[in-house]
Amino acid sequence: MTDYKDAGVDIEAGDAAVKRIATLAKETANDNVLASVGGFAAAYRLPSVPQPTLISATDGVGTKLLLALQCDAHETVGIDLVAMVANDLLASGAQPLFFLDYMAVDHLDVTRAEAVVRGIAYGCQQAEMALIGGETAEMPDMYPQNHYDLAGFAVGLVSEPNRLPKDVAAGDVLIGLPSSGVHSNGYSLVRKLLAETDLGSQTLEDGSEVMQALMRPTRIYVKQVLPLMQQGLIHAAAHITGGGITENLPRVIPAGLCAQINPQAWHRPELFDRLQYAGHLSETTMRTTFNLGIGMILVVPEHAATTIQAALPSSKVIGRVVADPSAKIQWQVASK
C-alpha cells in the first residue's frame, strides 16, 4: 500500500517540526499575540496609536542560503531573514509588530528546520516583534536534494504623521550605521569569487576566516534607531541592501535634492577589500553591489546630528543633502 511518505512527504516529521517551532515562537510572544503557531491563522491585537498606518514588507535571503548549506550553518540565515524585513519596516519609521516565515524544502530535516527557526526567533527578539506563524512545505522534486528556500513577511505600525521619509531638506546630515559584513546581498557574485579564486581559504587580519565573516548575520537596527525616530529626530532612513548605497539612498531623497557621500568618512572593512581584489572589481561594481560597511543611513536635520551620534556611538557622518536637481547621489571623492 502506497502512502504520502512513499511520495516523499513525511507528515510525522512535519508534526515534530511544528512542535519545536511553536516552542521557539512562544519565546517571542507579547501581550498582543492572541493566536499563534498551530492554528489556521494567527491573530495580533494592534497597539493604539493616532492615525494608525500598517506597513508591510517581505524578502528572502537569496543565494546566501547556498553558502549556509556549504558551511552547514543555518541559524544565521534565520536572523538574516528577519533583518531584511525588519530593517525595511524601520525605514518607514514603523514599529515592527509580527513576523511570519515560509520554508520550502525537498525533504524535511527537522533538526535543520529547528536551527533555521531558532535563528528567526532570535532575530525577532532583536527586532522586538513576535513570530506568530509560518509554513513549512515539503515538496520533493521541486528543489535539488538537501536544498531549501526561505521567505519572510512582516507587518509594522506607524502613526501616519510620523511615517518616513518626510521633511528631507538641503542641509540634512547623512549618518551611516555600520554593517556587520556583507549582510544578505551580493552573494551570487561572492559565490562566483569563492569558486574561481582562493578567497574562501583566506584569513582576515582580525583572525577570522573569510567564510566565517561571510556568514555573519545582517545587523538589525530597530532597538537603537526606532526610539530616535519616535522622538522626531530623523527625516528618513535608507536600508542598504542590493544595489548598495548608490541605489538605495536615492530612494529617500526627494526631487531637486542630492545626497553627497564622502566614502573616506568611514573605514571600509577588510572583507570588502578582499572581495574587490579577488574579482578585480571596479569601484562602481563595489558601490552598486555591496554595502561597503554601512548597513543603514539616517537622514537627520543638522541640529539633531550631535544627539543622534551620541545615541549611536559607532555611527559616522558620511555626507549631506544638498540642492541639486541634476543627480540624486554624488560620490565626492574616490575611495581608492
C-alpha positions in Angstrom: 0.0 0.0 0.0 1.4 3.4 -1.0 1.1 6.3 1.4 2.2 10.0 1.5 5.6 9.1 2.9 6.3 7.0 -0.2 5.7 10.1 -2.3 8.4 11.9 -0.3 6.3 13.8 2.3 6.8 12.9 6.0 3.8 14.0 8.0 5.3 12.8 11.3 8.5 14.9 10.6 6.2 17.9 9.9 4.4 17.5 13.1 7.6 17.2 15.0 8.9 20.4 13.4 5.7 22.3 14.2 6.1 21.4 17.9 9.7 22.6 18.0 8.8 25.8 16.1 5.9 26.5 18.4 8.2 26.5 21.4 10.6 28.9 19.8 7.8 31.2 18.6 6.4 31.3 22.2 9.7 33.0 23.3 8.9 35.9 21.0 5.3 36.4 22.1 3.9 39.5 23.8 0.5 40.5 25.2 -0.8 41.4 21.7 -0.4 37.9 20.4 -3.9 36.3 20.6 -3.3 33.2 18.5 0.0 31.9 17.2 1.6 28.8 15.6 -0.7 25.8 15.3 -4.0 27.3 14.1 -5.2 28.1 10.7 -4.2 31.7 11.1 -2.5 33.9 13.6 -4.1 36.9 15.5 -2.5 40.0 16.7 -4.1 42.9 18.5 -3.0 46.3 17.2 -1.5 48.8 19.6 -3.3 52.1 19.9 -1.6 54.9 18.0 -3.1 58.1 16.4 -3.8 57.7 12.7 -2.6 54.1 12.6 -0.9 53.0 9.4 0.1 49.4 8.7 3.5 48.9 6.9 4.3 45.6 5.4 7.5 44.0 4.0 8.6 40.8 2.5 12.0 39.4 1.5 14.3 36.4 1.4 17.9 35.5 1.9 18.9 34.8 -1.7 21.9 32.7 -2.6 23.4 33.2 0.8 21.4 30.0 1.6 23.8 28.1 -0.7 26.7 29.3 1.4 24.8 28.2 4.5 24.4 24.7 3.1 28.1 24.6 2.2 29.1 25.7 5.7 26.2 23.7 7.4 25.4 26.9 9.3 21.7 27.6 9.3 20.8 29.7 12.4 22.4 32.9 11.0 20.3 32.9 7.8 17.2 32.8 10.1 18.5 36.1 11.6 19.2 37.4 8.1 15.6 36.6 7.0 14.2 38.7 9.9 16.7 41.5 9.4 15.9 42.1 5.8 12.2 42.9 6.5 12.6 44.4 10.0 15.1 47.0 8.7 12.8 47.7 5.7 9.9 48.4 8.1 12.2 50.6 10.2 13.0 52.7 7.1 9.3 53.7 7.1 9.5 54.7 10.7 7.4 51.7 11.7 7.5 49.7 14.8 7.7 46.0 13.8 4.8 44.0 15.1 4.8 40.5 13.9 6.6 38.1 11.5 5.7 35.0 9.5 8.1 32.7 7.7 7.9 30.3 4.8 10.4 27.5 4.5 10.2 25.2 1.4 12.3 22.0 1.4 12.8 19.0 -0.8 12.7 16.7 2.3 12.2 17.9 5.8 15.2 17.7 8.1 13.6 18.5 11.5 16.9 19.4 13.2 17.9 21.8 10.4 14.5 23.4 10.3 14.6 24.0 14.0 18.0 25.6 13.6 16.7 28.0 11.0 13.6 28.9 13.1 15.8 29.3 16.2 17.6 32.0 14.2 14.4 33.5 13.1 13.1 33.6 16.7 16.4 35.3 17.8 16.1 37.8 15.0 12.5 38.6 16.1 13.7 39.2 19.6 16.3 41.6 18.3 13.6 43.4 16.3 11.1 43.3 19.2 8.4 41.6 17.1 6.5 38.4 17.6 6.9 35.3 15.4 3.3 34.4 15.1 3.0 32.0 12.2 4.5 30.4 9.1 4.6 27.5 6.8 7.0 24.6 6.2 6.4 23.0 2.8 7.9 19.7 1.9 8.0 19.4 -1.9 10.1 16.5 -3.2 11.4 17.1 -6.7 10.7 20.8 -6.5 14.1 21.6 -5.1 17.5 19.9 -5.5 18.3 17.3 -2.9 19.2 18.8 0.5 18.2 22.4 -0.5 15.6 24.7 0.9 14.4 28.3 0.4 13.1 30.9 2.8 10.8 33.9 2.6 9.8 36.3 5.4 6.8 38.5 5.9 6.3 41.2 8.5 3.9 43.9 9.5 4.7 47.1 11.3 2.7 50.1 12.6 3.3 53.8 12.5 1.3 56.9 13.1 0.7 58.4 9.7 2.2 61.9 10.6 5.4 60.1 11.6 5.8 57.9 8.5 9.2 58.3 6.8 10.6 59.8 4.7 9.4 63.3 5.5 10.8 66.8 5.6 14.1 65.9 3.9 15.8 69.1 3.1 19.1 70.6 1.9 21.5 70.8 4.8 20.3 67.5 6.3 23.2 65.3 7.6 23.7 61.7 6.4 24.7 59.4 9.3 25.9 55.9 8.4 25.4 52.9 10.7 28.0 50.2 10.4 27.0 46.8 8.9 28.1 43.5 10.4 29.6 42.5 7.0 28.1 41.7 3.6 24.7 41.2 5.2 22.4 39.3 2.6 23.2 40.9 -0.7 25.7 40.2 -3.5 26.1 36.6 -2.7 25.8 35.4 -6.3 29.0 37.4 -7.0 30.5 36.3 -3.8 29.9 32.6 -4.6 31.4 33.1 -8.1 34.6 34.6 -6.5 34.7 31.7 -4.0 34.5 29.2 -6.8 37.1 30.8 -9.0 39.7 32.1 -6.5 41.3 31.2 -3.2 39.2 33.7 -1.4 37.5 31.0 0.8 40.8 29.8 2.2 41.9 33.3 3.3 42.1 34.6 6.9 41.4 38.3 7.8 43.7 40.4 9.9 41.4 40.0 12.9 42.0 36.2 12.8 38.5 35.3 11.4 38.2 33.2 8.3 36.7 34.8 5.2 34.0 32.1 5.1 33.1 32.8 8.7 33.0 36.5 8.0 30.7 35.9 5.0 28.2 34.1 7.2 27.8 36.9 9.8 24.1 37.7 10.0 22.6 41.0 8.9 22.6 43.6 11.7 19.1 44.6 13.0 18.8 48.3 13.8 15.4 48.5 15.4 16.2 48.8 19.1 18.8 51.5 18.5 17.1 53.6 15.9 13.3 53.4 16.5 13.3 55.4 19.7 15.1 58.2 17.9 12.6 58.1 15.1 9.8 58.3 17.7 11.4 61.5 19.1 11.1 63.1 15.6 14.9 63.3 15.2 15.1 61.5 11.8 13.8 62.7 8.5 14.5 59.5 6.5 16.3 56.1 6.7 17.7 54.0 3.9 18.3 50.3 4.4 21.4 49.5 2.3 20.6 46.2 0.6 21.0 45.0 -3.0 22.3 47.9 -5.1 24.4 49.3 -2.3 24.3 53.0 -1.2 24.2 54.1 -4.9 20.8 52.5 -5.5 19.2 52.6 -2.1 19.9 56.1 -0.6 18.3 57.9 -3.6 15.0 56.2 -2.7 14.5 58.6 0.2 15.9 61.7 -1.5 13.2 64.0 -2.9 13.4 65.5 -6.4 15.6 68.6 -6.6 17.9 67.3 -3.8 21.1 65.2 -3.9 22.9 63.1 -1.4 26.7 63.9 -1.3 28.7 61.0 0.0 32.3 61.1 1.2 33.4 57.4 1.1 36.5 58.3 3.1 34.3 59.2 6.1 34.3 55.6 7.3 36.6 52.7 7.4 35.8 50.1 4.8 36.0 46.6 6.4 38.8 44.5 5.1 36.4 41.8 3.8 35.2 44.1 1.1 38.8 44.9 0.0 39.4 41.1 -0.2 36.3 40.7 -2.4 37.4 43.6 -4.7 40.9 42.3 -5.0 39.8 38.7 -5.7 37.5 39.7 -8.5 39.4 42.7 -9.8 36.1 44.5 -9.3 35.7 48.2 -10.2 34.7 50.7 -7.6 31.4 51.2 -9.4 30.7 47.5 -9.1 31.5 47.5 -5.4 29.3 50.5 -4.8 26.3 49.0 -6.6 26.6 45.5 -5.2 27.8 45.7 -1.6 27.0 47.9 1.5 30.8 48.6 2.0 30.4 48.7 5.7 27.3 50.9 6.0 24.1 49.0 6.6 21.7 51.9 7.2 21.9 55.6 6.5 19.9 58.1 8.5 18.9 61.5 7.1 18.7 63.9 10.0 18.3 67.7 10.5 21.6 69.3 11.3 20.5 70.3 14.8 19.9 66.7 15.7 23.1 65.2 14.3 25.0 65.5 17.6 22.2 63.9 19.6 22.0 61.0 17.0 25.7 60.4 17.2 25.7 60.4 21.0 22.9 57.8 21.0 24.7 55.7 18.2 28.4 55.9 19.1 29.6 53.7 16.2 27.8 55.9 13.7 29.7 58.2 11.2 28.7 61.4 9.4 29.2 60.3 5.8 27.7 63.3 3.9 25.0 65.8 3.4 21.9 66.6 1.4 22.4 69.5 -1.0 20.2 71.2 -3.5 20.9 69.8 -6.9 18.3 68.7 -9.5 20.9 67.1 -11.7 21.5 63.9 -9.6 20.2 62.0 -6.6 23.6 61.0 -5.4 27.2 62.1 -5.8 30.4 60.4 -4.5 32.6 63.3 -3.6 36.0 61.6 -3.9 37.3 58.2 -4.9 37.9 55.8 -2.0 40.7 54.1 -3.9 
